Amino acid sequence: MEAEWIEVAVQRITTENTALKQRVRQLTADNRTLGERLKAARPNLRFQDRRIAAFEPPLADPLC
C-alpha cells in the first residue's frame, strides 16, 4: 500500500513539474515580448518628447 502511495505521489509531482516547466516557458516568452515592446516604445517616447519640447518655447513666451 505504501508503494502505491509513493507511485501516486511521484506521478503527481511529475505532472506538477511538467506544468511548472510549461509555465516558466510561457512566462519567459511573455517577458521577451514585453521587453521587445518596451525597447520599441522608448524611441517613440523620445521622439514625442522632442516634438513637445519644440512647442514649449513659443507657448512659454507670451510676447510671441
Stockholm file with secondary structure:
# STOCKHOLM 1.0

chainA/1-64         MEAEWIEVAVQRITTENTALKQRVRQLTADNRTLGERLKAARPNLRFQDRRIAAFEPPLADPLC
#=GR chainA/1-64 SS CHHHHHHHHHHHHHHHHHHHHHHHHHHHHHHHHHHHHHHHHHHHHHHHHHHHHHHHHHHHCTTC
#=GC SS_cons        CHHHHHHHHHHHHHHHHHHHHHHHHHHHHHHHHHHHHHHHHHHHHHHHHHHHHHHHHHHHCTTC
//
